[in-house]
């Protein structure tokens, strides 16, 4: 059975970058643009791993971790934190809350794959081979790789499920 992975970030660009990084693997990817949606999706999809942004408006990553702890979700769900904050205080705080790993922004696709694979073993899709820069779909073009930095979101970075305005 393929693991469920929930990607939680207020930046659509970051969510898409993480999803593209994992697209060549047999896993079910779900996205949430904020902590409130993430909590509802955790109840519905029971993810094996949550990739969680630290700094989000409203319910931030620490708030989500606290809610997960209160609901007993941290006992069965692994969490990897994404953060632009590299201070020792942040690292200690998220570790105390039960975060299994963290990755600082900007990040590279290969880093996501390596870190996720340590937490939730991944299997390549049958049509995908591993190239020097990451997964290569043998029936299509190379999956995007490279540095990801959410400092400049694309113009269509609207809420999930809504089409950009024309």
C-alpha positions, 0 to 999 in steps of 0.5 A: 500500500502506498503511503499517504503524504500531506504537504502543508505550506501556505505557498502554492509554489512550495507545495508544488515543488515538494509534490514534483520532487515526489512525483516519481514515487509510489505515494499518495500526495495531498496538499493543504494551504493552512493548518486548519485544512491540514488538521481536517485532511489528517483526519480524512487521509491518515498520512504516514508523513506530514511535511509541514511549513513552520511559518504560516498565517493563522495556524502556524506549524507549531500550532499544528504540532500542538493540535496533533499532539493533543489529538494523539496524531504525533504517536502515529504520524511522522512530521518533517518541518520546512522552515526558513528559520535556522536558529537553534531555538527553532530546531530545539522547539520543533524537536521537543514537539516530536518533529522527526526531521527538518529542512531549511528553505531554500531546498533542492528536490534531492534533499526532499527525496532523501529526507522523506525516504528516511521517514517513509520508505519510497518506491519508484514508480514502475515507469520511472528510473533514477537519473543523476539529478533525480527521478526520470519518467521514461515515458516523459520529460525529466521531472523538475529539480533544482533550488526552491525558494518561496521568496518570489511566488508565481503569479498564479499562486492562489488558494488550492482548488481555485483557478487563477483569474484571467 
